Amino acid sequence: MGCAVAPAQELETKSPSAAKVQTDQVQTTNDYQYWTTSWALKDIDLRTLSKRLKLIGFDSPVEIEGTASVNFDIGVPVNGLTDTRAYSFRGSLTAPDVKLDAATFPELSATVIYENGIIKLTNLRGRGQSGTFSGSAQAAINPSGSFEAKLDVRQLRLGPLVETVAQFTSR
């Protein structure tokens, strides 16, 4: 696994209840102070990453296997490390082979945005065992709940994908 981590650029202050806040605004005592950084990780093992994220409160409703490369800008709430809704990241993900529960994707790529407990996948493109898909998806992770997807599906077996999506809403 290759790993390039850029040093922290700055500490910025942002409200946990707002998606975007100017860093030069005066904040109330409920705000978090953020350590921001950029990460470029190549060929990371997704099962190991999922287990490590679970240790800090990011619990995926599906089993994840495979490898991926990511380029993310990350915001870590230094005075709110246990509040997973306060974390933020955005960037790109590419995966040559991913398995999400029963669904296998030999190719998967997306722009990923996580803010306020919701993960959004835009520019989502992938190939399944029998076809392709493109579109967008979003899931409430903390607290777990809704799942939405807008996909253009071409000759893709939907059974395994439907089973996987059901895991997000059955928690």
WOZIDA-V578801 format. One record per residue. RES is the residue in one small letter. PSI is psi in whole degrees, 0 to 359 (NA if undefined). OMEGA is omega as a letter, one per 30 degrees, with the letter a starting at -180 (NA if undefined). NEAR is the number of other C-alpha atoms within 8 Angstrom. Layout:
res=RES psi=PSI omega=OMEGA near=NEAR
res=RES psi=PSI omega=OMEGA near=NEAR
This chain:
res=m psi=126 omega=l near=6
res=g psi=147 omega=a near=7
res=c psi=124 omega=l near=7
res=a psi=119 omega=a near=7
res=v psi=123 omega=l near=9
res=a psi=147 omega=l near=7
res=p psi=160 omega=l near=6
res=a psi=131 omega=a near=9
res=q psi=320 omega=a near=7
res=e psi=165 omega=l near=7
res=l psi=126 omega=l near=9
res=e psi=151 omega=l near=9
res=t psi=133 omega=a near=10
res=k psi=143 omega=l near=14
res=s psi=134 omega=l near=12
res=p psi=343 omega=a near=11
res=s psi=353 omega=a near=5
res=a psi=142 omega=a near=7
res=a psi=321 omega=a near=8
res=k psi=133 omega=l near=6
res=v psi=138 omega=l near=8
res=q psi=137 omega=a near=6
res=t psi=344 omega=a near=7
res=d psi=6 omega=l near=4
res=q psi=152 omega=l near=6
res=v psi=132 omega=a near=4
res=q psi=156 omega=l near=9
res=t psi=175 omega=a near=5
res=t psi=347 omega=l near=4
res=n psi=358 omega=a near=7
res=d psi=158 omega=l near=10
res=y psi=153 omega=l near=13
res=q psi=131 omega=a near=11
res=y psi=139 omega=l near=13
res=w psi=122 omega=a near=13
res=t psi=143 omega=a near=13
res=t psi=168 omega=l near=13
res=s psi=135 omega=l near=12
res=w psi=136 omega=l near=12
res=a psi=108 omega=a near=11
res=l psi=132 omega=a near=13
res=k psi=133 omega=l near=10
res=d psi=49 omega=l near=9
res=i psi=145 omega=l near=11
res=d psi=116 omega=a near=10
res=l psi=329 omega=l near=11
res=r psi=314 omega=l near=10
res=t psi=316 omega=l near=7
res=l psi=316 omega=l near=9
res=s psi=318 omega=l near=12
res=k psi=319 omega=a near=8
res=r psi=321 omega=l near=8
res=l psi=327 omega=l near=10
res=k psi=327 omega=l near=10
res=l psi=334 omega=l near=7
res=i psi=11 omega=l near=8
res=g psi=358 omega=l near=9
res=f psi=95 omega=a near=11
res=d psi=113 omega=l near=8
res=s psi=138 omega=l near=8
res=p psi=353 omega=a near=7
res=v psi=152 omega=l near=9
res=e psi=134 omega=a near=9
res=i psi=133 omega=l near=11
res=e psi=155 omega=l near=10
res=g psi=192 omega=l near=12
res=t psi=158 omega=l near=12
res=a psi=160 omega=l near=15
res=s psi=139 omega=a near=12
res=v psi=151 omega=l near=12
res=n psi=107 omega=a near=11
res=f psi=143 omega=l near=11
res=d psi=127 omega=a near=11
res=i psi=140 omega=l near=12
res=g psi=117 omega=a near=11
res=v psi=122 omega=a near=11
res=p psi=99 omega=a near=12
res=v psi=335 omega=l near=9
res=n psi=26 omega=l near=7
res=g psi=43 omega=a near=8
res=l psi=334 omega=a near=8
res=t psi=357 omega=l near=6
res=d psi=94 omega=a near=8
res=t psi=338 omega=l near=11
res=r psi=338 omega=a near=11
res=a psi=341 omega=l near=13
res=y psi=157 omega=l near=13
res=s psi=146 omega=l near=12
res=f psi=152 omega=l near=12
res=r psi=144 omega=l near=11
res=g psi=203 omega=a near=11
res=s psi=151 omega=l near=11
res=l psi=133 omega=l near=12
res=t psi=136 omega=a near=11
res=a psi=124 omega=l near=13
res=p psi=342 omega=a near=11
res=d psi=111 omega=a near=12
res=v psi=141 omega=l near=15
res=k psi=122 omega=l near=12
res=l psi=102 omega=a near=11
res=d psi=244 omega=a near=9
res=a psi=351 omega=a near=9
res=a psi=128 omega=l near=10
res=t psi=133 omega=a near=11
res=f psi=106 omega=l near=13
res=p psi=342 omega=l near=12
res=e psi=138 omega=l near=13
res=l psi=135 omega=l near=14
res=s psi=152 omega=a near=12
res=a psi=158 omega=l near=12
res=t psi=130 omega=a near=12
res=v psi=132 omega=l near=13
res=i psi=126 omega=l near=11
res=y psi=119 omega=l near=12
res=e psi=141 omega=l near=12
res=n psi=37 omega=l near=12
res=g psi=6 omega=a near=12
res=i psi=131 omega=l near=12
res=i psi=132 omega=l near=12
res=k psi=135 omega=l near=11
res=l psi=116 omega=l near=12
res=t psi=168 omega=a near=10
res=n psi=36 omega=a near=10
res=l psi=125 omega=l near=14
res=r psi=141 omega=l near=12
res=g psi=169 omega=l near=12
res=r psi=130 omega=l near=12
res=g psi=189 omega=a near=14
res=q psi=331 omega=a near=9
res=s psi=3 omega=a near=8
res=g psi=196 omega=a near=11
res=t psi=166 omega=l near=12
res=f psi=157 omega=l near=14
res=s psi=157 omega=l near=11
res=g psi=221 omega=a near=12
res=s psi=160 omega=l near=12
res=a psi=156 omega=l near=13
res=q psi=146 omega=a near=11
res=a psi=139 omega=l near=13
res=a psi=119 omega=a near=12
res=i psi=321 omega=a near=12
res=n psi=101 omega=f near=11
res=p psi=154 omega=a near=6
res=s psi=149 omega=a near=10
res=g psi=246 omega=a near=12
res=s psi=152 omega=l near=8
res=f psi=131 omega=l near=11
res=e psi=143 omega=l near=7
res=a psi=142 omega=l near=8
res=k psi=105 omega=a near=7
res=l psi=142 omega=l near=9
res=d psi=110 omega=a near=7
res=v psi=133 omega=l near=9
res=r psi=111 omega=l near=7
res=q psi=38 omega=a near=7
res=l psi=132 omega=l near=11
res=r psi=121 omega=a near=10
res=l psi=340 omega=a near=6
res=g psi=302 omega=l near=6
res=p psi=325 omega=l near=9
res=l psi=318 omega=l near=10
res=v psi=319 omega=l near=8
res=e psi=319 omega=l near=9
res=t psi=314 omega=l near=13
res=v psi=323 omega=a near=9
res=a psi=332 omega=l near=8
res=q psi=329 omega=a near=10
res=f psi=326 omega=a near=14
res=t psi=353 omega=a near=10
res=s psi=2 omega=a near=6
res=r psi=NA omega=NA near=7
